[in-house]
Amino acid sequence: MEAPASHPLSDAIVKGAANEQAAIPTNLELTNHTLLAGEGITAMIGDKRVYVGNKSSSDESVYGWAQAGGTTGFISMEGEGIIGAYCVADKIRGEAKSVINSLKKMGIDITMLTGDLRPSAIAIGNEIGLDEEHIKSELLPEDKLNEIRNKVSRQKEAERCWKSKQSVMMVGDGVNDGPALALADVSVAMGGGSSLAMETADITLMDSNLEKLFTSFALVVSLMFAGWGSLWAAIASDVGAMLIVTLNGMKLLPSTRSENGFIAKETRNTPDAEV
């Protein structure tokens, strides 16, 4: 079920099964494999529909996994209901907390958008230095898209009111991040993520080292200055060319000559001509 999927969690499950030397049955036929955005995967195995995803459960052990910072999932089969549960824990990168603290010192407002359950999201957010106000959890792809759309809209309203406009940057690596990445002012895809995220983003990092975000900021700022520099260069070039053409055209105007302080007018040789 997970092997054909492109989600990072699917990859983690497949690698985990390989490490445990779990054997995949070869006598079962998998058909109609479908990705359910923000929910999981469904397919037909033999003549039964199977679902793997993040459906909620009242099992206390599962919520214990979530409170410990794990991403929980469930396996259900048509006619059987839920037949299993699993937990995949995101390994927090060593540089995550220091990078977030540095970004905060730069005056950058950070919000975490995740599809994880609330307890899991809060556990991870608190560990990297985010308070609950800046943690948005249990989001579907359209929810992430709406969050980014609202932030972009608020910044556009601020610009109309002659307030300082701030750009919205989205950083993601999953299939579910694609729509939000496309809408953000600046989007960054982490290396090793889904191909959709990398194709959609403005900037793709070669690996998942969060410290390279600072390089992204420097690149964006340099491009902004380069854009303004090019704009003023174009304006100066157009205005300069206009002045040169205007001055050159003035040479074609009729000229007058002054003799002894009087203006002499050239007249034609006609009977009524006067000097």
ZIWORA-V211696 format. One record per backbone hydrogen bond with DSSP energy under -0.5 kcal/mol. NH is the residue of the N-H (numbers start at 1). CO is the residue of the C=O. E is the energy in kcal/mol with one decimal. If there is no record, write none. Layout:
nh->NH co->CO e->E
nh->NH co->CO e->E
This chain:
nh->5 co->2 e->-1.2
nh->11 co->7 e->-2.0
nh->12 co->8 e->-2.0
nh->13 co->9 e->-2.3
nh->14 co->10 e->-2.4
nh->15 co->11 e->-2.4
nh->16 co->12 e->-2.4
nh->17 co->13 e->-2.4
nh->18 co->14 e->-2.0
nh->19 co->15 e->-2.3
nh->20 co->16 e->-1.6
nh->21 co->18 e->-1.2
nh->22 co->17 e->-2.9
nh->25 co->23 e->-0.6
nh->30 co->28 e->-0.5
nh->31 co->29 e->-0.6
nh->31 co->44 e->-2.7
nh->34 co->42 e->-3.2
nh->36 co->34 e->-0.5
nh->36 co->40 e->-3.0
nh->37 co->35 e->-0.8
nh->39 co->36 e->-2.6
nh->40 co->36 e->-2.3
nh->41 co->52 e->-3.3
nh->42 co->34 e->-2.4
nh->43 co->50 e->-2.0
nh->44 co->31 e->-3.3
nh->45 co->43 e->-0.6
nh->45 co->48 e->-2.6
nh->46 co->29 e->-1.9
nh->46 co->44 e->-0.6
nh->48 co->45 e->-1.5
nh->50 co->43 e->-3.1
nh->51 co->76 e->-2.7
nh->52 co->41 e->-2.9
nh->53 co->74 e->-2.3
nh->54 co->39 e->-2.3
nh->62 co->59 e->-0.6
nh->63 co->59 e->-1.5
nh->64 co->60 e->-1.8
nh->65 co->61 e->-1.6
nh->66 co->62 e->-1.9
nh->67 co->63 e->-2.5
nh->68 co->64 e->-1.1
nh->69 co->66 e->-1.7
nh->70 co->65 e->-2.4
nh->71 co->88 e->-3.1
nh->72 co->70 e->-0.6
nh->73 co->86 e->-2.3
nh->74 co->53 e->-3.6
nh->75 co->84 e->-2.5
nh->76 co->51 e->-2.7
nh->77 co->81 e->-2.2
nh->78 co->49 e->-2.8
nh->80 co->77 e->-2.5
nh->81 co->77 e->-2.1
nh->83 co->75 e->-3.1
nh->84 co->75 e->-1.3
nh->86 co->73 e->-2.3
nh->88 co->71 e->-3.0
nh->89 co->87 e->-0.5
nh->90 co->69 e->-0.7
nh->90 co->88 e->-0.5
nh->92 co->90 e->-0.8
nh->96 co->93 e->-1.6
nh->99 co->95 e->-2.4
nh->100 co->96 e->-2.3
nh->101 co->97 e->-2.3
nh->102 co->98 e->-2.1
nh->103 co->99 e->-2.4
nh->104 co->100 e->-2.2
nh->105 co->101 e->-1.9
nh->106 co->102 e->-1.2
nh->107 co->104 e->-1.8
nh->108 co->103 e->-2.2
nh->112 co->134 e->-2.8
nh->113 co->111 e->-0.5
nh->114 co->112 e->-0.5
nh->114 co->136 e->-2.3
nh->121 co->117 e->-2.6
nh->122 co->118 e->-2.6
nh->123 co->119 e->-2.0
nh->124 co->120 e->-2.1
nh->125 co->121 e->-2.8
nh->126 co->122 e->-2.8
nh->127 co->123 e->-1.3
nh->128 co->124 e->-1.3
nh->129 co->126 e->-0.7
nh->130 co->125 e->-3.1
nh->134 co->131 e->-1.5
nh->135 co->132 e->-1.6
nh->136 co->112 e->-3.3
nh->136 co->134 e->-0.5
nh->137 co->135 e->-0.6
nh->138 co->116 e->-2.3
nh->139 co->114 e->-1.9
nh->143 co->140 e->-0.7
nh->144 co->140 e->-2.1
nh->145 co->141 e->-2.2
nh->146 co->142 e->-2.2
nh->147 co->143 e->-2.2
nh->148 co->144 e->-2.2
nh->149 co->145 e->-2.6
nh->150 co->146 e->-2.6
nh->151 co->147 e->-1.8
nh->152 co->148 e->-2.6
nh->153 co->149 e->-2.5
nh->154 co->150 e->-2.3
nh->155 co->151 e->-1.8
nh->156 co->152 e->-1.8
nh->157 co->153 e->-2.2
nh->158 co->154 e->-2.1
nh->159 co->155 e->-1.7
nh->160 co->156 e->-1.8
nh->161 co->157 e->-1.6
nh->162 co->159 e->-1.4
nh->163 co->158 e->-2.8
nh->169 co->167 e->-0.6
nh->170 co->186 e->-2.2
nh->172 co->188 e->-2.1
nh->177 co->174 e->-1.1
nh->178 co->175 e->-1.3
nh->181 co->177 e->-2.6
nh->182 co->178 e->-2.0
nh->183 co->179 e->-1.2
nh->184 co->180 e->-1.5
nh->185 co->168 e->-1.0
nh->186 co->168 e->-2.0
nh->188 co->170 e->-2.9
nh->189 co->203 e->-2.7
nh->190 co->172 e->-1.9
nh->191 co->207 e->-1.8
nh->193 co->190 e->-1.4
nh->194 co->173 e->-3.3
nh->198 co->194 e->-1.8
nh->199 co->195 e->-2.1
nh->200 co->196 e->-1.8
nh->201 co->197 e->-2.1
nh->202 co->187 e->-0.7
nh->203 co->187 e->-2.2
nh->205 co->189 e->-2.6
nh->210 co->208 e->-0.7
nh->212 co->209 e->-1.6
nh->213 co->210 e->-2.1
nh->214 co->211 e->-1.2
nh->216 co->212 e->-1.6
nh->217 co->213 e->-2.3
nh->218 co->214 e->-2.3
nh->219 co->215 e->-2.3
nh->220 co->216 e->-2.6
nh->221 co->217 e->-2.5
nh->222 co->218 e->-2.3
nh->223 co->219 e->-2.2
nh->224 co->220 e->-2.2
nh->225 co->221 e->-2.4
nh->226 co->222 e->-2.4
nh->227 co->223 e->-2.4
nh->228 co->224 e->-2.3
nh->229 co->225 e->-2.7
nh->230 co->226 e->-2.4
nh->231 co->227 e->-2.1
nh->232 co->228 e->-2.4
nh->233 co->229 e->-2.2
nh->234 co->230 e->-2.2
nh->235 co->231 e->-2.3
nh->236 co->232 e->-2.8
nh->237 co->233 e->-2.2
nh->238 co->234 e->-2.4
nh->239 co->235 e->-2.7
nh->240 co->236 e->-2.5
nh->241 co->237 e->-2.2
nh->242 co->238 e->-2.1
nh->243 co->239 e->-2.2
nh->244 co->240 e->-2.1
nh->245 co->241 e->-2.3
nh->246 co->242 e->-2.4
nh->247 co->243 e->-2.6
nh->248 co->244 e->-2.2
nh->249 co->245 e->-2.1
nh->250 co->246 e->-1.4
nh->251 co->248 e->-1.0
nh->252 co->249 e->-1.6
nh->253 co->250 e->-1.3
nh->259 co->262 e->-2.7
nh->262 co->259 e->-2.2
nh->264 co->257 e->-1.3
nh->264 co->262 e->-0.6
nh->265 co->263 e->-0.5
nh->270 co->268 e->-1.8
nh->273 co->270 e->-1.6
